[in-house]
Amino acid sequence: MNEIPIIMPVKDRIELTRQTVQTLFQNTKIPFRLIIISDASEEKTNDYLKSVSPATLILMPKNTGAASCKNAGMAIVGDNEYYYITDNDMYFMPNWLEALLKIMEAFPKVGIVGGRNHGYHGILEHKENQGIRIQTALQQAGFSMLVRKEAWLSCGPFLHYSPQDLGKEDVKFCNKVREANWEIAQPPEPVIFHCGIKNTFNVSTAGADSEMKQNFPSGVIVK
């Protein structure tokens, strides 16, 4: 298997970004290629991002929004079996990527698998194959998406929305994936944690109340 491309748009929130990068490198044993897209972040954030190694850094000249950043990263990933998309406000548990890849291998109809369920995802059913358990869902938030190549080719790219119109590019993409007869899945127990309760406009994220009910590991930054 080639290195798994991991695409991470960043719009400031430097403390959460550091935590995301640190836990990604600490807790990912499978070879990966990190592609960071700075969405016109502040100078101090870009200075930190330039120090992250190994990583490919794309500096967007103006704030264009999550969809454009994700598409910019996908444009340079090359031919891979899977692509992972993450936000910059995450905490990765040990062996998180192995768990998601096992789901992809055991369930060939899954087009997207995420690291945890969000309050609005809508669980459809539970399944088990080869001793691996999953729950299928209507949606998977863009903070954690392992995407199968065939699903991306048939359903991508992400549709663009303005930076202020948050949360729609992942919903529309998931809708297209399900319409193309792919399933969306998550492990029953989370393998990542979403720590950004406020977005870059200091507004509570969708489902922030349910996010706060997560059993965060000790010492995790949540903002």
Residue frames as qw, qx, qy, qz and C-alpha x, y, z in Angstrom:
[[0.000, 0.887, 0.461, 0.000, 0.00, 0.00, 0.00],
 [0.353, 0.541, -0.042, 0.762, 1.23, 3.50, -0.83],
 [0.142, -0.116, -0.471, 0.863, 1.49, 6.18, 1.83],
 [0.009, -0.729, -0.684, -0.001, -1.98, 7.34, 2.87],
 [0.149, 0.404, 0.052, 0.901, -2.44, 11.02, 1.95],
 [0.258, -0.640, -0.610, 0.389, -3.76, 12.99, 4.94],
 [0.155, 0.528, 0.254, 0.795, -5.23, 16.34, 3.93],
 [0.353, -0.591, -0.539, 0.486, -5.59, 18.96, 6.66],
 [0.100, 0.748, 0.192, 0.627, -7.01, 22.43, 6.03],
 [0.465, -0.380, -0.440, 0.668, -5.92, 24.95, 8.68],
 [0.004, -0.763, -0.167, -0.625, -7.43, 28.28, 9.62],
 [0.105, -0.615, 0.443, -0.644, -5.47, 29.38, 12.70],
 [0.852, -0.438, 0.053, -0.281, -6.43, 27.86, 16.12],
 [0.394, 0.631, -0.651, 0.153, -2.74, 27.17, 16.62],
 [0.379, -0.378, 0.750, -0.388, -3.05, 25.26, 19.93],
 [0.847, 0.180, 0.387, -0.316, -5.55, 22.83, 18.47],
 [0.703, 0.638, -0.303, -0.083, -3.44, 22.58, 15.31],
 [0.053, 0.603, -0.764, 0.224, -0.36, 21.64, 17.36],
 [0.609, -0.144, 0.684, -0.376, -2.34, 18.96, 19.18],
 [0.858, 0.422, 0.104, -0.273, -3.64, 17.57, 15.90],
 [0.551, 0.672, -0.493, 0.043, -0.19, 17.39, 14.34],
 [0.149, -0.533, 0.772, -0.312, 1.50, 15.99, 17.47],
 [0.699, -0.034, 0.628, -0.340, -1.02, 13.18, 18.01],
 [0.810, 0.531, -0.086, -0.236, -1.06, 12.41, 14.30],
 [0.446, 0.626, -0.628, 0.125, 2.68, 11.77, 14.23],
 [0.285, -0.408, 0.765, -0.407, 2.73, 10.05, 17.63],
 [0.613, 0.065, 0.679, -0.398, -0.16, 7.67, 17.04],
 [0.784, 0.534, -0.045, -0.314, -0.01, 6.79, 13.32],
 [0.605, -0.388, 0.651, 0.246, 2.13, 3.77, 12.54],
 [0.690, 0.479, 0.498, 0.214, 0.98, 3.29, 8.94],
 [0.380, -0.101, 0.265, 0.880, 3.06, 5.36, 6.44],
 [0.201, 0.843, 0.492, -0.086, 1.29, 8.59, 5.51],
 [0.373, 0.233, 0.168, 0.882, 1.91, 11.82, 3.65],
 [0.082, -0.711, -0.486, 0.501, 0.65, 14.94, 5.41],
 [0.230, 0.424, 0.362, 0.797, -0.64, 17.74, 3.18],
 [0.145, -0.603, -0.472, 0.626, -1.46, 20.95, 5.06],
 [0.191, 0.583, 0.416, 0.672, -3.47, 23.72, 3.41],
 [0.193, -0.388, -0.393, 0.811, -3.33, 27.04, 5.25],
 [0.139, 0.735, 0.597, 0.290, -6.49, 28.98, 4.48],
 [0.133, 0.709, -0.040, 0.692, -4.84, 32.43, 4.73],
 [0.682, -0.578, -0.383, 0.233, -3.91, 31.83, 8.36],
 [0.209, -0.968, 0.141, 0.011, -2.11, 34.35, 10.55],
 [0.404, 0.718, -0.545, 0.156, 1.65, 34.69, 10.29],
 [0.339, -0.492, 0.734, -0.322, 2.32, 32.90, 13.60],
 [0.870, 0.104, 0.410, -0.251, 0.23, 29.93, 12.44],
 [0.774, 0.613, -0.160, 0.000, 2.02, 29.78, 9.08],
 [0.078, 0.720, -0.654, 0.219, 5.40, 29.98, 10.84],
 [0.616, -0.263, 0.691, -0.271, 4.44, 26.92, 12.88],
 [0.883, 0.361, 0.235, -0.188, 3.12, 25.07, 9.83],
 [0.525, 0.744, -0.412, 0.036, 6.41, 25.68, 8.00],
 [0.162, -0.582, 0.757, -0.249, 8.19, 23.90, 10.85],
 [0.853, -0.022, 0.422, -0.307, 6.08, 20.73, 10.55],
 [0.405, 0.554, -0.684, -0.245, 8.14, 17.98, 8.95],
 [0.159, 0.006, 0.649, 0.744, 7.68, 15.90, 6.97],
 [0.318, 0.664, 0.585, -0.340, 4.73, 17.66, 5.38],
 [0.272, 0.346, 0.460, 0.771, 3.68, 19.42, 2.20],
 [0.025, -0.594, -0.423, 0.683, 2.38, 22.93, 2.87],
 [0.198, 0.540, 0.522, 0.630, 0.05, 24.88, 0.57],
 [0.097, -0.399, -0.331, 0.850, -0.47, 28.55, 1.46],
 [0.208, 0.710, 0.622, 0.256, -3.78, 29.87, 0.13],
 [0.266, 0.231, -0.004, 0.936, -3.43, 33.60, -0.71],
 [0.376, -0.254, 0.100, -0.886, -6.90, 34.40, 0.62],
 [0.383, 0.024, 0.800, -0.461, -9.53, 32.76, 2.82],
 [0.408, 0.116, -0.618, -0.662, -11.44, 30.47, 0.45],
 [0.794, -0.174, 0.158, -0.561, -13.14, 27.99, 2.79],
 [0.634, -0.302, 0.709, -0.067, -12.87, 24.32, 3.63],
 [0.843, 0.416, 0.335, -0.061, -14.05, 22.92, 0.30],
 [0.489, 0.833, -0.253, 0.055, -11.44, 24.78, -1.73],
 [0.217, -0.693, 0.676, -0.125, -8.69, 23.74, 0.69],
 [0.762, -0.068, 0.636, -0.099, -9.70, 20.08, 0.59],
 [0.782, 0.599, 0.171, -0.006, -9.87, 20.14, -3.20],
 [0.225, 0.867, -0.441, 0.057, -6.44, 21.82, -3.37],
 [0.440, -0.487, 0.748, -0.095, -5.02, 19.00, -1.29],
 [0.812, 0.215, 0.534, -0.095, -6.77, 16.31, -3.32],
 [0.593, 0.788, -0.105, -0.124, -5.35, 17.84, -6.51],
 [0.232, 0.734, -0.632, 0.091, -1.81, 16.80, -5.55],
 [0.725, -0.375, 0.522, -0.247, -2.34, 13.46, -3.79],
 [0.175, 0.382, -0.854, -0.307, -1.71, 11.25, -6.81],
 [0.748, -0.055, -0.514, -0.416, -3.18, 7.80, -7.34],
 [0.066, -0.245, 0.837, -0.485, -3.95, 6.12, -4.02],
 [0.302, -0.316, -0.888, -0.146, -6.44, 3.54, -2.82],
 [0.342, -0.759, -0.534, 0.148, -7.58, 5.73, 0.09],
 [0.194, 0.497, -0.102, 0.840, -7.45, 9.40, 1.10],
 [0.398, -0.570, -0.615, 0.372, -7.93, 10.80, 4.59],
 [0.028, 0.636, 0.110, 0.763, -9.35, 14.26, 5.28],
 [0.495, -0.477, -0.570, 0.450, -9.11, 15.82, 8.73],
 [0.095, -0.949, -0.091, -0.285, -9.76, 19.12, 10.46],
 [0.432, 0.457, -0.473, 0.617, -7.06, 20.83, 12.53],
 [0.413, -0.481, 0.367, -0.680, -8.84, 20.41, 15.86],
 [0.903, -0.055, -0.367, -0.216, -8.44, 16.68, 16.42],
 [0.389, -0.570, 0.701, -0.180, -6.90, 14.20, 18.85],
 [0.751, 0.273, -0.548, -0.246, -5.80, 10.91, 17.24],
 [0.804, -0.427, 0.367, -0.193, -5.84, 7.76, 19.37],
 [0.232, -0.459, 0.822, 0.244, -3.16, 5.05, 18.95],
 [0.237, 0.068, 0.928, 0.279, -3.76, 2.83, 15.89],
 [0.426, 0.527, 0.323, -0.661, -6.67, 4.97, 14.72],
 [0.432, 0.526, -0.451, -0.577, -5.77, 4.63, 11.03],
 [0.058, 0.138, -0.985, -0.084, -5.32, 0.86, 11.25],
 [0.304, 0.340, 0.770, -0.447, -8.86, 0.61, 12.63],
 [0.480, 0.606, 0.063, -0.631, -10.34, 2.62, 9.77],
 [0.312, 0.468, -0.714, -0.416, -8.42, 0.71, 7.10],
 [0.125, 0.014, 0.986, -0.112, -9.59, -2.62, 8.54],
 [0.452, 0.501, 0.512, -0.532, -13.16, -1.43, 8.10],
 [0.439, 0.622, -0.319, -0.564, -12.52, -0.50, 4.48],
 [0.174, 0.340, -0.899, -0.213, -10.98, -3.90, 3.79],
 [0.174, 0.157, 0.938, -0.254, -13.75, -5.86, 5.53],
 [0.355, 0.666, 0.554, -0.351, -16.64, -3.86, 4.02],
 [0.390, 0.036, 0.508, 0.767, -16.03, -3.21, 0.30],
 [0.057, 0.724, 0.569, 0.386, -19.31, -1.27, -0.07],
 [0.333, -0.821, -0.212, 0.413, -18.15, 1.40, 2.40],
 [0.507, 0.686, 0.115, 0.510, -17.06, 4.53, 0.54],
 [0.000, -0.689, 0.312, -0.654, -16.38, 6.71, 3.58],
 [0.712, -0.442, -0.508, 0.199, -15.40, 5.71, 7.11],
 [0.060, -0.803, 0.183, -0.564, -15.02, 8.26, 9.89],
 [0.362, 0.243, -0.738, 0.516, -13.25, 8.07, 13.21],
 [0.037, 0.237, 0.742, -0.625, -16.28, 8.79, 15.36],
 [0.020, -0.641, -0.708, -0.295, -20.00, 9.38, 15.27],
 [0.002, -0.090, 0.138, -0.986, -21.35, 12.90, 15.60],
 [0.286, 0.296, 0.659, -0.630, -24.71, 13.71, 17.12],
 [0.549, 0.514, 0.060, -0.657, -26.33, 14.54, 13.79],
 [0.041, 0.350, -0.836, -0.421, -24.92, 11.69, 11.69],
 [0.792, 0.103, 0.033, -0.600, -27.93, 9.41, 12.05],
 [0.219, -0.290, 0.931, 0.046, -27.03, 5.77, 12.66],
 [0.677, 0.152, -0.382, -0.610, -28.78, 3.40, 10.23],
 [0.970, -0.137, -0.139, -0.146, -27.67, -0.09, 11.29],
 [0.390, -0.665, 0.636, 0.017, -24.92, -2.15, 12.91],
 [0.888, 0.366, -0.257, -0.106, -22.95, -4.76, 10.98],
 [0.539, -0.605, 0.578, 0.091, -20.15, -7.24, 11.61],
 [0.875, 0.458, -0.156, -0.004, -17.75, -8.99, 9.23],
 [0.710, 0.344, -0.436, 0.433, -14.49, -10.82, 9.94],
 [0.576, -0.440, -0.478, 0.496, -14.87, -9.90, 13.60],
 [0.183, 0.001, -0.013, 0.983, -15.00, -6.18, 12.76],
 [0.028, 0.706, 0.679, -0.201, -18.05, -4.21, 13.87],
 [0.130, 0.106, 0.185, 0.968, -19.31, -0.99, 12.27],
 [0.235, 0.655, 0.574, -0.431, -22.31, 1.29, 12.33],
 [0.300, 0.367, 0.496, 0.728, -23.55, 2.76, 9.06],
 [0.052, -0.608, -0.358, 0.706, -24.80, 6.33, 9.04],
 [0.412, 0.838, 0.358, 0.025, -26.41, 8.98, 6.89],
 [0.230, 0.933, -0.174, 0.215, -23.48, 11.35, 7.25],
 [0.782, -0.267, -0.131, 0.547, -19.86, 11.68, 8.30],
 [0.063, -0.977, -0.003, 0.205, -18.57, 15.11, 9.25],
 [0.634, 0.704, -0.205, 0.246, -15.59, 16.45, 7.33],
 [0.303, -0.800, 0.485, -0.179, -13.44, 16.45, 10.46],
 [0.423, -0.341, 0.839, 0.040, -12.73, 12.75, 9.83],
 [0.822, 0.443, 0.068, -0.351, -13.15, 11.08, 6.45],
 [0.354, -0.312, 0.802, 0.366, -11.24, 8.12, 5.07],
 [0.650, 0.537, 0.034, -0.537, -12.44, 8.06, 1.46],
 [0.740, 0.061, 0.618, 0.259, -12.13, 5.15, -0.96],
 [0.158, -0.286, 0.473, 0.818, -10.62, 6.16, -4.31],
 [0.044, 0.352, 0.808, 0.470, -13.60, 4.90, -6.34],
 [0.107, -0.780, -0.581, 0.209, -16.02, 6.91, -4.19],
 [0.181, -0.652, 0.060, 0.734, -13.94, 10.07, -4.64],
 [0.157, -0.092, 0.648, 0.739, -13.67, 9.62, -8.40],
 [0.045, -0.490, -0.790, -0.365, -17.43, 9.21, -8.76],
 [0.264, -0.813, -0.518, 0.045, -18.56, 11.79, -6.20],
 [0.400, -0.561, -0.033, 0.724, -15.83, 14.44, -5.78],
 [0.349, 0.192, -0.479, 0.782, -14.79, 17.19, -5.66],
 [0.138, -0.551, -0.614, 0.549, -16.24, 19.06, -2.69],
 [0.140, 0.780, 0.420, 0.443, -18.65, 21.78, -3.67],
 [0.329, 0.134, -0.254, 0.899, -17.51, 25.26, -2.70],
 [0.265, -0.848, -0.448, -0.093, -19.28, 27.41, -0.15],
 [0.084, 0.816, -0.220, 0.528, -18.20, 30.71, 1.36],
 [0.348, 0.205, -0.726, 0.556, -16.05, 30.57, 4.52],
 [0.336, -0.149, 0.413, -0.833, -19.02, 31.84, 6.55],
 [0.826, 0.027, -0.124, -0.548, -21.36, 29.11, 5.23],
 [0.061, -0.461, 0.877, -0.125, -19.75, 26.29, 7.17],
 [0.477, -0.055, 0.816, -0.322, -20.63, 22.62, 7.25],
 [0.745, 0.446, 0.149, -0.474, -22.23, 22.08, 3.88],
 [0.425, 0.584, -0.636, -0.272, -19.45, 20.71, 1.70],
 [0.061, -0.214, 0.965, -0.136, -19.19, 17.47, 3.69],
 [0.552, 0.291, 0.595, -0.507, -22.98, 17.00, 3.85],
 [0.645, 0.594, -0.139, -0.461, -23.35, 17.40, 0.09],
 [0.272, 0.501, -0.812, -0.124, -20.42, 15.06, -0.55],
 [0.272, -0.047, 0.914, -0.299, -21.88, 12.39, 1.74],
 [0.646, 0.427, 0.330, -0.539, -25.24, 12.70, 0.00],
 [0.569, 0.599, -0.443, -0.349, -23.56, 12.06, -3.36],
 [0.046, 0.367, -0.926, 0.078, -21.68, 9.09, -1.95],
 [0.446, 0.148, 0.787, -0.400, -24.88, 7.46, -0.68],
 [0.648, 0.557, 0.067, -0.515, -26.70, 8.24, -3.95],
 [0.461, 0.563, -0.654, -0.208, -23.90, 6.35, -5.72],
 [0.934, -0.164, -0.249, -0.198, -24.75, 3.30, -3.54],
 [0.467, 0.298, -0.641, 0.531, -21.76, 3.53, -1.26],
 [0.609, -0.671, -0.422, 0.026, -22.16, 3.18, 2.50],
 [0.053, 0.710, -0.360, 0.603, -20.87, 5.57, 5.17],
 [0.831, -0.341, -0.433, 0.079, -19.57, 3.94, 8.33],
 [0.099, -0.740, 0.475, -0.466, -17.87, 4.50, 11.68],
 [0.435, 0.025, -0.850, 0.295, -16.46, 2.17, 14.34],
 [0.494, -0.680, -0.523, -0.141, -18.83, 1.78, 17.32],
 [0.544, -0.717, -0.110, 0.421, -16.19, 3.30, 19.62],
 [0.291, 0.950, -0.112, -0.018, -14.34, 6.47, 18.55],
 [0.849, -0.027, 0.041, 0.526, -10.72, 6.29, 17.44],
 [0.299, 0.306, -0.011, 0.904, -10.36, 10.08, 17.17],
 [0.151, -0.694, -0.549, 0.441, -11.75, 12.98, 19.19],
 [0.220, 0.671, 0.290, 0.646, -13.06, 16.27, 17.82],
 [0.463, -0.403, -0.417, 0.671, -11.81, 19.02, 20.13],
 [0.081, 0.077, 0.136, 0.984, -12.91, 22.21, 18.37],
 [0.046, 0.595, 0.753, -0.278, -16.16, 23.16, 20.05],
 [0.176, 0.838, 0.102, -0.506, -15.91, 26.69, 18.58],
 [0.740, 0.494, 0.279, 0.360, -15.19, 27.32, 14.91],
 [0.530, 0.070, 0.043, 0.844, -12.80, 29.91, 13.49],
 [0.101, -0.573, -0.207, -0.786, -15.51, 32.57, 13.83],
 [0.012, -0.114, 0.689, -0.715, -15.80, 31.78, 17.59],
 [0.694, -0.073, -0.060, -0.713, -19.26, 30.32, 17.05],
 [0.623, -0.180, 0.729, -0.219, -20.30, 26.97, 18.52],
 [0.150, 0.206, -0.837, -0.484, -19.98, 24.21, 15.96],
 [0.737, -0.103, -0.325, -0.583, -22.97, 22.16, 14.88],
 [0.890, -0.220, -0.397, -0.040, -23.70, 19.61, 17.59],
 [0.189, 0.586, -0.545, 0.569, -21.30, 21.24, 20.06],
 [0.652, -0.434, 0.333, -0.524, -23.37, 19.98, 23.00],
 [0.997, 0.011, 0.005, -0.073, -22.97, 16.36, 21.90],
 [0.635, 0.532, -0.399, 0.392, -19.26, 16.93, 21.25],
 [0.158, -0.633, 0.490, -0.578, -18.75, 18.10, 24.83],
 [0.864, -0.287, 0.221, -0.350, -20.16, 14.79, 26.08],
 [0.793, 0.381, -0.457, 0.130, -17.18, 12.91, 24.65],
 [0.799, -0.575, 0.074, 0.159, -14.97, 11.16, 27.19],
 [0.424, 0.830, -0.323, 0.166, -11.83, 13.07, 26.23],
 [0.826, -0.020, -0.355, 0.438, -8.48, 11.54, 27.19],
 [0.483, -0.772, -0.144, 0.388, -6.71, 13.27, 30.08],
 [0.398, -0.489, 0.243, 0.737, -4.86, 16.44, 29.12],
 [0.377, 0.442, 0.607, 0.543, -6.60, 16.99, 25.79],
 [0.009, 0.243, 0.033, -0.969, -7.09, 20.62, 24.74],
 [0.128, 0.602, 0.764, 0.195, -10.76, 21.39, 24.01],
 [0.073, -0.332, -0.083, 0.937, -11.68, 24.89, 22.86]]
